Amino acid sequence: MLRGLGVLLALVVVGAATAETLTGRVVSVSDGDTLTLLTADRQRVKIRLAEIDAPEQDQPFGSRSKQSLSQLAFNKTVTVEVRAHDDYGRTVGVVFVAGQSLDAEQVRRGMAWVYRQYATTPSLYTLEAEAKAARRGLWADSNPLPPWDWRHGEAPKPAISAARNDSCGSKHRCGEMASCAEARFYLDTCGVKSLDGDKDGMPCESLCAGQ
Protein backbone atom coordinates (compact mmCIF):
# COMPACT_ATOMS: atom_id res chain seq x y z
CA MET A 1 0.00 0.00 0.00
CA LEU A 2 1.03 3.59 -0.46
CA ARG A 3 0.16 6.29 2.04
CA GLY A 4 -2.65 8.51 0.87
CA LEU A 5 -3.41 6.36 -2.09
CA GLY A 6 -6.75 5.89 -3.74
CA VAL A 7 -5.70 2.31 -4.32
CA LEU A 8 -7.62 1.43 -7.39
CA LEU A 9 -9.07 4.70 -8.57
CA ALA A 10 -7.58 4.58 -12.06
CA LEU A 11 -7.93 0.99 -13.05
CA VAL A 12 -7.36 -0.31 -16.52
CA VAL A 13 -9.62 -3.29 -16.24
CA VAL A 14 -8.59 -6.51 -17.92
CA GLY A 15 -11.59 -7.85 -19.80
CA ALA A 16 -12.76 -11.43 -19.36
CA ALA A 17 -12.09 -12.14 -23.01
CA THR A 18 -8.42 -11.24 -22.56
CA ALA A 19 -7.96 -12.64 -19.07
CA GLU A 20 -4.29 -12.76 -18.11
CA THR A 21 -2.40 -14.91 -15.65
CA LEU A 22 1.10 -14.52 -14.31
CA THR A 23 3.33 -17.09 -12.65
CA GLY A 24 6.47 -16.40 -10.69
CA ARG A 25 8.36 -16.70 -7.43
CA VAL A 26 7.62 -14.19 -4.68
CA VAL A 27 10.83 -12.29 -3.93
CA SER A 28 9.52 -9.62 -1.57
CA VAL A 29 6.46 -8.69 0.48
CA SER A 30 5.78 -4.99 1.02
CA ASP A 31 2.82 -5.29 3.37
CA GLY A 32 -0.26 -7.41 3.99
CA ASP A 33 -1.68 -6.98 0.50
CA THR A 34 1.29 -6.23 -1.76
CA LEU A 35 4.11 -8.45 -2.99
CA THR A 36 6.63 -8.68 -5.82
CA LEU A 37 7.15 -11.74 -7.96
CA LEU A 38 9.95 -12.67 -10.32
CA THR A 39 8.69 -14.20 -13.54
CA ALA A 40 10.42 -16.88 -15.60
CA ASP A 41 11.79 -14.20 -17.93
CA ARG A 42 13.32 -12.37 -14.92
CA GLN A 43 10.77 -9.58 -14.83
CA ARG A 44 9.84 -8.17 -11.43
CA VAL A 45 6.12 -7.49 -11.14
CA LYS A 46 4.55 -5.76 -8.15
CA ILE A 47 1.20 -7.32 -7.31
CA ARG A 48 -1.62 -5.71 -5.33
CA LEU A 49 -3.95 -8.41 -3.98
CA ALA A 50 -7.44 -7.77 -5.34
CA GLU A 51 -10.55 -7.27 -3.20
CA ILE A 52 -8.77 -6.90 0.15
CA ASP A 53 -7.17 -4.04 2.08
CA ALA A 54 -4.61 -4.79 4.78
CA PRO A 55 -3.63 -2.50 7.67
CA GLU A 56 -1.06 0.15 6.89
CA GLN A 57 2.46 -0.42 8.21
CA ASP A 58 2.03 2.26 10.89
CA GLN A 59 -1.45 0.99 11.79
CA PRO A 60 -2.19 -1.63 14.48
CA PHE A 61 -1.62 -5.12 13.03
CA GLY A 62 0.20 -3.69 10.01
CA SER A 63 3.41 -5.58 10.75
CA ARG A 64 1.58 -8.77 11.66
CA SER A 65 -0.42 -8.65 8.44
CA LYS A 66 2.82 -8.33 6.47
CA GLN A 67 4.33 -11.25 8.41
CA SER A 68 1.26 -13.34 7.63
CA LEU A 69 1.50 -12.72 3.88
CA SER A 70 5.25 -13.39 3.99
CA GLN A 71 4.60 -16.72 5.69
CA LEU A 72 2.08 -17.63 3.01
CA ALA A 73 3.94 -16.44 -0.06
CA PHE A 74 7.60 -15.53 0.31
CA ASN A 75 9.93 -17.58 -1.89
CA LYS A 76 6.98 -19.61 -3.18
CA THR A 77 5.70 -19.97 -6.71
CA VAL A 78 2.38 -18.19 -7.17
CA THR A 79 -0.18 -17.76 -9.91
CA VAL A 80 -1.91 -14.43 -10.34
CA GLU A 81 -5.28 -14.03 -12.01
CA VAL A 82 -4.89 -10.49 -13.27
CA ARG A 83 -7.87 -8.22 -12.72
CA ALA A 84 -6.49 -4.78 -13.51
CA HIS A 85 -3.53 -2.40 -13.43
CA ASP A 86 -3.58 0.61 -11.14
CA ASP A 87 -2.18 4.10 -11.53
CA TYR A 88 0.87 3.20 -9.43
CA GLY A 89 2.05 0.71 -12.01
CA ARG A 90 1.00 -2.34 -10.03
CA THR A 91 -0.81 -5.39 -11.29
CA VAL A 92 -4.00 -6.07 -9.35
CA GLY A 93 -5.07 -9.69 -9.09
CA VAL A 94 -6.04 -12.72 -7.06
CA VAL A 95 -2.93 -14.60 -5.94
CA PHE A 96 -2.84 -18.38 -5.52
CA VAL A 97 -0.29 -20.74 -3.94
CA ALA A 98 -0.99 -24.40 -4.70
CA GLY A 99 -4.61 -23.50 -5.44
CA GLN A 100 -5.13 -21.50 -2.23
CA SER A 101 -6.27 -17.90 -2.61
CA LEU A 102 -4.00 -15.69 -0.53
CA ASP A 103 -6.54 -12.90 -0.73
CA ALA A 104 -9.12 -15.14 0.99
CA GLU A 105 -6.59 -16.54 3.47
CA GLN A 106 -5.54 -13.09 4.66
CA VAL A 107 -9.19 -12.28 5.32
CA ARG A 108 -9.78 -15.65 7.02
CA ARG A 109 -6.84 -15.06 9.34
CA GLY A 110 -8.12 -11.62 10.29
CA MET A 111 -5.15 -9.95 8.62
CA ALA A 112 -7.10 -7.87 6.10
CA TRP A 113 -10.50 -6.37 5.44
CA VAL A 114 -12.68 -7.09 2.46
CA TYR A 115 -12.19 -3.99 0.30
CA ARG A 116 -15.83 -3.08 -0.04
CA GLN A 117 -15.38 -0.58 -2.83
CA TYR A 118 -13.92 -3.22 -5.13
CA ALA A 119 -14.80 -6.69 -3.82
CA THR A 120 -16.94 -8.92 -6.02
CA THR A 121 -16.50 -12.30 -4.31
CA PRO A 122 -19.34 -12.98 -1.80
CA SER A 123 -17.42 -15.67 0.09
CA LEU A 124 -14.90 -13.08 1.26
CA TYR A 125 -17.59 -11.43 3.36
CA THR A 126 -18.39 -14.78 4.98
CA LEU A 127 -14.72 -15.31 5.84
CA GLU A 128 -14.50 -11.81 7.28
CA ALA A 129 -17.60 -12.37 9.43
CA GLU A 130 -16.15 -15.64 10.74
CA ALA A 131 -12.83 -13.98 11.58
CA LYS A 132 -14.63 -11.16 13.35
CA ALA A 133 -16.79 -13.56 15.37
CA ALA A 134 -13.70 -15.51 16.40
CA ARG A 135 -11.80 -12.27 17.16
CA ARG A 136 -8.94 -13.41 14.97
CA GLY A 137 -6.11 -11.07 14.07
CA LEU A 138 -7.12 -7.44 13.81
CA TRP A 139 -10.59 -8.31 15.10
CA ALA A 140 -9.11 -8.75 18.58
CA ASP A 141 -9.77 -5.00 18.69
CA SER A 142 -13.47 -4.41 19.27
CA ASN A 143 -13.58 -1.59 16.71
CA PRO A 144 -10.57 -1.64 14.34
CA LEU A 145 -10.28 1.26 11.92
CA PRO A 146 -10.31 0.20 8.26
CA PRO A 147 -7.20 1.28 6.35
CA TRP A 148 -9.21 3.32 3.84
CA ASP A 149 -10.26 5.53 6.78
CA TRP A 150 -6.79 5.47 8.35
CA ARG A 151 -5.26 6.77 5.12
CA HIS A 152 -7.62 9.74 5.23
CA GLY A 153 -6.41 10.79 8.65
CA GLU A 154 -9.29 9.35 10.64
CA ALA A 155 -7.09 7.33 13.00
CA PRO A 156 -8.47 7.45 16.55
CA LYS A 157 -6.50 9.32 19.17
CA PRO A 158 -5.77 7.64 22.52
CA ALA A 159 -8.55 8.31 25.02
CA ILE A 160 -6.33 9.68 27.78
CA SER A 161 -8.32 12.60 29.16
CA ALA A 162 -10.79 11.96 31.98
CA ALA A 163 -10.40 8.21 31.78
CA ARG A 164 -6.64 8.54 32.28
CA ASN A 165 -6.97 10.85 35.24
CA ASP A 166 -9.63 8.78 36.96
CA SER A 167 -8.62 5.19 36.21
CA CYS A 168 -5.05 5.00 34.95
CA GLY A 169 -2.30 4.24 37.38
CA SER A 170 1.45 4.54 36.99
CA LYS A 171 2.14 1.15 35.43
CA HIS A 172 4.30 1.16 32.30
CA ARG A 173 5.72 -2.37 31.99
CA CYS A 174 4.22 -5.72 31.02
CA GLY A 175 5.60 -7.23 34.20
CA GLU A 176 3.25 -4.98 36.16
CA MET A 177 0.13 -6.20 34.35
CA ALA A 178 -2.08 -8.76 36.07
CA SER A 179 -3.93 -9.80 32.91
CA CYS A 180 -4.27 -9.21 29.18
CA ALA A 181 -7.40 -7.14 29.85
CA GLU A 182 -5.43 -4.82 32.10
CA ALA A 183 -2.68 -4.54 29.52
CA ARG A 184 -5.21 -3.65 26.82
CA PHE A 185 -6.75 -1.01 29.09
CA TYR A 186 -3.39 0.61 29.71
CA LEU A 187 -2.53 0.56 26.00
CA ASP A 188 -5.87 1.60 24.51
CA THR A 189 -7.28 3.90 27.20
CA CYS A 190 -4.19 5.17 28.99
CA GLY A 191 -1.96 5.36 25.94
CA VAL A 192 0.97 3.45 27.44
CA LYS A 193 2.74 2.67 24.16
CA SER A 194 5.64 0.90 25.86
CA LEU A 195 3.35 -2.13 26.28
CA ASP A 196 3.30 -2.59 22.50
CA GLY A 197 6.99 -2.70 21.64
CA ASP A 198 6.54 -4.17 18.16
CA LYS A 199 3.62 -1.83 17.35
CA ASP A 200 1.32 -4.62 16.17
CA GLY A 201 -1.65 -3.48 18.25
CA MET A 202 -1.29 -6.29 20.80
CA PRO A 203 0.16 -5.39 24.21
CA CYS A 204 2.30 -7.76 26.22
CA GLU A 205 2.43 -10.78 23.93
CA SER A 206 3.31 -13.02 26.89
CA LEU A 207 -0.12 -12.25 28.35
CA CYS A 208 -2.23 -11.64 25.25
CA ALA A 209 -0.92 -14.10 22.65
CA GLY A 210 -3.76 -16.27 21.41
CA GLN A 211 -6.48 -14.04 22.81
C-alpha positions in Angstrom: 0.0 0.0 0.0 1.0 3.6 -0.5 0.2 6.3 2.0 -2.6 8.5 0.9 -3.4 6.4 -2.1 -6.8 5.9 -3.7 -5.7 2.3 -4.3 -7.6 1.4 -7.4 -9.1 4.7 -8.6 -7.6 4.6 -12.1 -7.9 1.0 -13.0 -7.4 -0.3 -16.5 -9.6 -3.3 -16.2 -8.6 -6.5 -17.9 -11.6 -7.8 -19.8 -12.8 -11.4 -19.4 -12.1 -12.1 -23.0 -8.4 -11.2 -22.6 -8.0 -12.6 -19.1 -4.3 -12.8 -18.1 -2.4 -14.9 -15.6 1.1 -14.5 -14.3 3.3 -17.1 -12.6 6.5 -16.4 -10.7 8.4 -16.7 -7.4 7.6 -14.2 -4.7 10.8 -12.3 -3.9 9.5 -9.6 -1.6 6.5 -8.7 0.5 5.8 -5.0 1.0 2.8 -5.3 3.4 -0.3 -7.4 4.0 -1.7 -7.0 0.5 1.3 -6.2 -1.8 4.1 -8.4 -3.0 6.6 -8.7 -5.8 7.1 -11.7 -8.0 9.9 -12.7 -10.3 8.7 -14.2 -13.5 10.4 -16.9 -15.6 11.8 -14.2 -17.9 13.3 -12.4 -14.9 10.8 -9.6 -14.8 9.8 -8.2 -11.4 6.1 -7.5 -11.1 4.5 -5.8 -8.1 1.2 -7.3 -7.3 -1.6 -5.7 -5.3 -3.9 -8.4 -4.0 -7.4 -7.8 -5.3 -10.6 -7.3 -3.2 -8.8 -6.9 0.2 -7.2 -4.0 2.1 -4.6 -4.8 4.8 -3.6 -2.5 7.7 -1.1 0.1 6.9 2.5 -0.4 8.2 2.0 2.3 10.9 -1.4 1.0 11.8 -2.2 -1.6 14.5 -1.6 -5.1 13.0 0.2 -3.7 10.0 3.4 -5.6 10.7 1.6 -8.8 11.7 -0.4 -8.7 8.4 2.8 -8.3 6.5 4.3 -11.2 8.4 1.3 -13.3 7.6 1.5 -12.7 3.9 5.2 -13.4 4.0 4.6 -16.7 5.7 2.1 -17.6 3.0 3.9 -16.4 -0.1 7.6 -15.5 0.3 9.9 -17.6 -1.9 7.0 -19.6 -3.2 5.7 -20.0 -6.7 2.4 -18.2 -7.2 -0.2 -17.8 -9.9 -1.9 -14.4 -10.3 -5.3 -14.0 -12.0 -4.9 -10.5 -13.3 -7.9 -8.2 -12.7 -6.5 -4.8 -13.5 -3.5 -2.4 -13.4 -3.6 0.6 -11.1 -2.2 4.1 -11.5 0.9 3.2 -9.4 2.0 0.7 -12.0 1.0 -2.3 -10.0 -0.8 -5.4 -11.3 -4.0 -6.1 -9.3 -5.1 -9.7 -9.1 -6.0 -12.7 -7.1 -2.9 -14.6 -5.9 -2.8 -18.4 -5.5 -0.3 -20.7 -3.9 -1.0 -24.4 -4.7 -4.6 -23.5 -5.4 -5.1 -21.5 -2.2 -6.3 -17.9 -2.6 -4.0 -15.7 -0.5 -6.5 -12.9 -0.7 -9.1 -15.1 1.0 -6.6 -16.5 3.5 -5.5 -13.1 4.7 -9.2 -12.3 5.3 -9.8 -15.6 7.0 -6.8 -15.1 9.3 -8.1 -11.6 10.3 -5.1 -9.9 8.6 -7.1 -7.9 6.1 -10.5 -6.4 5.4 -12.7 -7.1 2.5 -12.2 -4.0 0.3 -15.8 -3.1 0.0 -15.4 -0.6 -2.8 -13.9 -3.2 -5.1 -14.8 -6.7 -3.8 -16.9 -8.9 -6.0 -16.5 -12.3 -4.3 -19.3 -13.0 -1.8 -17.4 -15.7 0.1 -14.9 -13.1 1.3 -17.6 -11.4 3.4 -18.4 -14.8 5.0 -14.7 -15.3 5.8 -14.5 -11.8 7.3 -17.6 -12.4 9.4 -16.2 -15.6 10.7 -12.8 -14.0 11.6 -14.6 -11.2 13.3 -16.8 -13.6 15.4 -13.7 -15.5 16.4 -11.8 -12.3 17.2 -8.9 -13.4 15.0 -6.1 -11.1 14.1 -7.1 -7.4 13.8 -10.6 -8.3 15.1 -9.1 -8.7 18.6 -9.8 -5.0 18.7 -13.5 -4.4 19.3 -13.6 -1.6 16.7 -10.6 -1.6 14.3 -10.3 1.3 11.9 -10.3 0.2 8.3 -7.2 1.3 6.4 -9.2 3.3 3.8 -10.3 5.5 6.8 -6.8 5.5 8.3 -5.3 6.8 5.1 -7.6 9.7 5.2 -6.4 10.8 8.7 -9.3 9.4 10.6 -7.1 7.3 13.0 -8.5 7.5 16.5 -6.5 9.3 19.2 -5.8 7.6 22.5 -8.6 8.3 25.0 -6.3 9.7 27.8 -8.3 12.6 29.2 -10.8 12.0 32.0 -10.4 8.2 31.8 -6.6 8.5 32.3 -7.0 10.9 35.2 -9.6 8.8 37.0 -8.6 5.2 36.2 -5.0 5.0 35.0 -2.3 4.2 37.4 1.4 4.5 37.0 2.1 1.1 35.4 4.3 1.2 32.3 5.7 -2.4 32.0 4.2 -5.7 31.0 5.6 -7.2 34.2 3.3 -5.0 36.2 0.1 -6.2 34.4 -2.1 -8.8 36.1 -3.9 -9.8 32.9 -4.3 -9.2 29.2 -7.4 -7.1 29.8 -5.4 -4.8 32.1 -2.7 -4.5 29.5 -5.2 -3.7 26.8 -6.8 -1.0 29.1 -3.4 0.6 29.7 -2.5 0.6 26.0 -5.9 1.6 24.5 -7.3 3.9 27.2 -4.2 5.2 29.0 -2.0 5.4 25.9 1.0 3.5 27.4 2.7 2.7 24.2 5.6 0.9 25.9 3.4 -2.1 26.3 3.3 -2.6 22.5 7.0 -2.7 21.6 6.5 -4.2 18.2 3.6 -1.8 17.3 1.3 -4.6 16.2 -1.7 -3.5 18.3 -1.3 -6.3 20.8 0.2 -5.4 24.2 2.3 -7.8 26.2 2.4 -10.8 23.9 3.3 -13.0 26.9 -0.1 -12.2 28.3 -2.2 -11.6 25.2 -0.9 -14.1 22.7 -3.8 -16.3 21.4 -6.5 -14.0 22.8 
